[in-house]
Amino acid sequence: IRLWTILGTKVWSTNKLKMRSLAGKTLCIVGGSGYVGKGIARHAVSLGVKTISWIDQVEWVRGNAMNPSTFDESLKKSDAVVHLVGTLIDTSIRKNKKPGDEGTYEQMNRDAAIAVANRLVEVHPAPKMVFMSASRAPPFIKRYLTF
C-alpha cells in the first residue's frame, strides 16, 4: 500500500491506483502530447479531472514552455501543473549549437522546466508543480540532464 498526494489530496492505493476527491480539480499538463503526457491526461479525464493540455478530450491550449506567459490563464486556473517537456535525442550537436541554445538538452529539459516553474510562482497564489524526467542518462549520451 502506498500513500500518494495528488492535487493536494492524500490517496491510498493498492495494486490499482484508486483516486478519490479529484473530480472537479484542474490539471495543466505541459508537454502533454508525448507518451507519458497522453497517459496522464487520459487517466485524469477518466477520474473527472478537468485537464488542460495539447491532446483530444481535454481543453486544448497552444503554448511555448520557454515563454510560459503564452499560457498564463491555464496556469492561473490549474490546481496543479505537471511538466513533461524534454528530449532524449539532442540533434543540436550536428548543428554546431552550444549547450543552452534552442533545441539542446539544457534548453528543453532544464530551462523549459525552470521557465514554467518561475511563471507559475508569479501567476498562481498557491503553485503546485510536478517535474518528471528520466532518472539517468542513456549510456551513450554524456550531456543528458536529470535533476
C-alpha positions in Angstrom: 0.0 0.0 0.0 1.3 3.4 -0.9 0.2 6.9 0.0 0.2 9.3 -2.9 -0.5 13.0 -2.8 -2.2 14.2 -5.9 -3.5 17.7 -6.4 -3.2 18.2 -2.6 -5.4 15.1 -1.8 -4.0 12.1 0.0 -4.9 8.9 -1.8 -4.3 5.3 -0.8 -3.5 2.8 -3.4 -3.1 -0.9 -3.7 -2.3 -2.8 -6.9 -4.6 -0.4 -8.9 -4.3 3.3 -8.1 -7.6 4.4 -6.7 -8.2 8.1 -6.8 -10.8 10.0 -4.8 -11.8 13.6 -4.5 -10.2 14.6 -7.7 -13.3 15.3 -9.7 -13.6 19.0 -10.4 -9.9 19.7 -9.9 -7.9 21.2 -12.8 -4.6 19.8 -14.1 -2.4 21.6 -16.6 0.0 19.2 -18.4 2.9 21.0 -20.1 4.3 18.6 -22.7 1.1 16.6 -22.8 1.5 15.4 -26.4 4.1 12.8 -25.6 3.6 9.2 -24.5 3.6 9.9 -20.7 1.6 13.1 -21.0 -1.1 11.4 -23.0 -1.4 8.6 -20.5 -1.6 11.1 -17.6 -4.2 13.2 -19.4 -6.4 10.1 -20.3 -6.2 8.9 -16.7 -7.0 12.3 -15.3 -10.0 12.7 -17.6 -11.3 9.3 -16.6 -11.3 10.5 -13.0 -13.3 13.6 -13.8 -10.3 16.0 -13.6 -10.5 19.0 -15.9 -7.4 18.6 -18.0 -5.6 21.3 -19.9 -3.0 20.1 -22.4 -2.5 19.5 -26.1 -4.5 16.4 -26.9 -8.1 15.3 -27.6 -10.7 15.0 -24.8 -9.1 17.9 -22.9 -9.1 21.7 -23.2 -6.5 22.3 -25.9 -4.1 25.2 -25.4 -1.2 26.2 -27.5 1.8 27.5 -25.7 5.6 27.7 -25.5 7.3 26.2 -22.5 10.2 28.7 -22.9 7.7 31.5 -22.8 5.1 30.3 -20.3 3.2 33.7 -20.4 1.7 32.2 -23.6 -0.5 30.0 -21.4 -0.9 32.2 -18.2 -4.6 31.6 -18.0 -4.1 27.8 -17.9 -1.5 28.2 -15.1 -3.8 30.5 -13.1 -6.8 28.2 -13.1 -5.0 25.0 -12.5 -4.8 23.2 -9.2 -1.5 21.7 -10.2 0.9 21.6 -13.2 2.7 18.5 -14.5 5.8 19.4 -16.5 6.9 16.7 -19.0 8.8 18.6 -21.7 12.1 17.1 -22.6 14.1 15.2 -25.2 16.2 12.1 -25.3 17.8 12.7 -28.6 19.7 16.0 -28.8 20.1 16.8 -32.5 21.8 20.1 -31.8 25.3 18.6 -31.8 25.0 18.2 -35.6 24.0 21.8 -35.9 27.0 23.2 -34.1 24.9 24.6 -31.2 26.3 25.3 -27.8 24.7 23.9 -24.5 21.7 26.1 -23.7 20.9 27.1 -27.3 17.5 26.3 -28.7 16.8 22.6 -29.1 19.6 21.4 -26.8 19.1 19.2 -23.8 19.8 22.1 -21.5 17.2 24.3 -23.1 14.5 21.6 -23.5 15.0 19.6 -20.3 16.2 22.2 -17.8 15.4 25.7 -19.0 11.8 25.0 -20.0 11.0 23.5 -16.6 12.6 26.5 -14.8 10.7 28.9 -17.0 7.4 27.2 -16.3 8.0 27.0 -12.6 9.1 30.6 -12.3 6.0 31.8 -14.3 3.7 29.6 -12.2 5.0 31.2 -9.0 4.4 34.6 -10.5 0.8 34.0 -11.6 -0.6 31.5 -9.1 -1.4 32.2 -5.4 -0.7 28.5 -4.3 1.5 26.9 -7.0 1.9 23.1 -7.2 4.1 21.6 -9.9 5.4 18.1 -10.6 8.6 17.8 -12.8 9.2 14.5 -14.5 12.4 13.4 -16.3 14.5 10.4 -16.9 16.2 9.1 -13.8 19.6 8.8 -15.6 21.2 9.4 -19.0 21.4 6.8 -21.7 24.9 5.4 -21.5 25.9 6.8 -24.9 24.9 10.4 -24.1 27.2 12.5 -21.9 25.2 15.8 -21.7 21.8 14.5 -20.7 20.4 16.4 -17.7 18.4 14.9 -14.8 17.5 16.6 -11.6 
